[in-house]
Each structure stands twice: as structure tokens, then as C-alpha cells.
């Protein structure tokens, strides 16, 4: 397990060095988008319209933050379950997205897209939304304000703590060991 500090936008070289289990402190701009926002992004793509942010090298955080308390840029910002975005992620990876951030397992299709397009899936600690929000320095709604907490936000992060769950080499932190095979080898 290694530790990295990376800056967005992410590059192929950034992604290729990562392995499942590595710790990453992310800096720069990330975007929030959950189910409803992804649906609207795909409506724009299908209509041949421009997206509200550049996908090249982007990191999308599956989060619907709580309202910002006075003097703070954002409220609690914990991850949502990622598999709900699995139907969208392969196409976004093919268009330049480099990372998604959430919690839980990803589908085989998403893992394949990460391998094909040099992408990564970062896990953010579920249940630690208030703590994670301390790494978010700025937050601005840039699209779909009508979605409330699910609007797309551009967020400036500093040392945002993440764990590599799926890397672009096919590695996965959540893989269950084959204990029978290990005992037979031993």
C-alpha cells in the first residue's frame, strides 16, 4: 500500500501508478453528481449538447451534501452508494472521466471501463460526511439547481482523503480471498 497526493485534472500517468489499497489525498476541483444529475447529463449527451463541466481528467463524487452551516462552504458531504451510477460510469469513462468517488462495489462493466480507459474508483469513508467536508474549501452549484442537494457542484478540495478500491489494472480492494485454493497451495 502506497500513499499519493494528486491534483486534478487527473492524467493517465496519475491513474496508472495507483493500486487497490493505496491512499490518495486529492487536491483541486471535483464535481458532485448523483442519480438525477447523471440522468440529466446523459440527456445533454444524447442531445449533442455541451456538459456543464469538462470530463477530461475529471473526478465525480457521488454526494448530495447537506446545507452549508454559517461560515462553511458545504454541509456534511458523505458518499452515496456507487452502484446506482453504474449504468452511467462506463460512458463517462470513455469520454474522459478519470475517477469516481463513492462507497460500495462496482459492476463488472464499470471495472472493465476503468481498465479500458485508465480510470479509478476511490472509496470515501461512509458515515464521515462532516469530517470529509473539512477538506472541501469551496462549493458552487454549476448545473441543475432545481435538483437541490443533487445539483452538480464544483468543489475545490484540499487533501481529500480517499482509498483506491478499483484500479485500472483490474485490482480490487473488495475481492474475497479464495480460502480453499490458498489452503490447497499451502
Residue pairs with C-beta under 8 A, 6 or more apart in sequence:
1 19
1 21
1 22
1 23
2 19
2 22
2 23
3 22
3 23
3 24
3 25
4 17
4 18
4 22
4 23
4 24
4 25
5 24
5 25
5 27
5 159
6 14
6 24
6 25
6 26
6 27
7 26
7 27
7 28
8 26
8 27
8 28
8 29
8 30
8 57
8 58
8 59
9 28
9 29
9 54
9 56
9 57
9 58
9 98
10 57
10 58
10 59
10 98
10 99
10 120
11 57
11 98
12 118
14 98
15 98
15 99
15 118
15 119
15 120
15 167
15 168
16 118
16 168
18 24
18 120
18 164
18 167
18 168
19 164
19 167
19 169
19 171
20 164
20 165
20 166
20 167
20 171
20 172
20 173
21 163
21 164
21 171
21 173
22 163
22 164
22 167
23 161
23 162
23 163
23 164
24 122
24 161
24 162
24 163
24 164
25 159
25 160
25 161
25 162
26 59
26 122
26 157
26 159
26 160
26 162
27 157
27 158
27 159
27 160
28 156
28 157
29 154
29 155
29 156
29 157
30 58
30 59
30 60
30 61
30 101
30 155
30 157
30 160
31 53
31 58
31 59
31 60
31 61
31 142
31 152
31 153
31 154
31 155
32 60
32 61
32 62
32 63
32 64
32 65
32 77
32 151
32 152
32 153
32 155
33 41
33 60
33 61
33 62
33 85
33 150
33 152
34 62
34 63
34 64
34 80
34 84
34 85
34 150
35 84
35 85
35 150
36 144
36 147
36 150
37 143
37 144
37 147
37 150
37 151
37 152
38 85
38 88
40 143
40 144
40 147
41 51
41 88
41 92
41 152
42 88
42 91
44 50
44 51
45 51
45 91
45 95
52 142
52 143
52 144
52 152
53 142
53 143
53 152
53 154
54 96
55 92
55 95
55 96
55 97
56 96
57 96
57 98
58 96
58 97
58 98
58 99
59 97
59 98
59 99
59 100
59 101
59 122
60 92
60 97
60 99
60 100
60 101
61 77
61 79
61 100
61 101
61 102
61 124
61 155
62 79
62 80
62 81
62 82
62 84
62 85
62 100
62 101
62 102
62 103
63 77
63 78
63 79
63 80
63 101
64 80
64 149
64 150
65 74
65 75
65 76
65 77
65 129
65 133
65 139
65 149
65 153
66 75
66 76
66 77
66 129
66 149
67 75
68 74
68 75
68 139
69 75
72 133
73 136
73 137
73 138
73 139
73 155
74 133
74 136
74 139
74 153
74 155
75 129
75 133
76 129
76 130
76 132
76 133
77 129
77 132
77 133
77 136
77 155
78 124
78 125
78 126
78 127
78 128
78 129
78 132
79 101
79 102
79 103
79 123
79 124
79 125
79 126
79 132
80 102
80 103
81 102
81 103
81 104
82 100
82 102
82 103
82 104
82 105
82 106
82 121
83 104
83 105
83 106
83 107
85 100
85 102
86 106
86 107
86 109
86 110
89 97
89 100
89 106
89 109
89 110
89 113
90 109
90 110
90 112
90 113
92 100
93 110
93 113
93 114
93 116
93 117
93 119
94 113
94 116
94 117
97 119
98 118
98 119
98 120
99 119
99 120
99 121
99 122
100 110
100 119
100 121
100 122
101 121
101 122
101 123
101 124
101 162
102 121
102 122
102 123
102 124
103 123
103 124
103 125
103 126
105 174
106 121
106 165
106 166
110 121
110 166
111 166
111 170
111 172
113 119
114 120
114 121
114 166
114 167
114 168
115 168
115 169
115 170
118 168
119 168
120 164
120 166
120 167
120 168
121 164
121 165
121 166
122 162
122 163
122 164
122 165
123 162
123 163
123 164
123 165
123 173
124 132
124 160
124 161
124 162
124 163
125 131
125 132
125 161
132 160
132 161
135 157
135 158
135 159
135 160
135 161
136 155
136 156
136 157
136 160
137 156
137 157
137 158
138 154
138 155
138 156
139 153
139 154
139 155
139 156
140 153
140 154
140 155
141 151
141 152
141 153
142 152
142 153
142 154
143 151
143 152
144 150
144 151
144 152
145 151
163 173
164 171
164 173
165 172
165 173
165 174
166 172
166 173
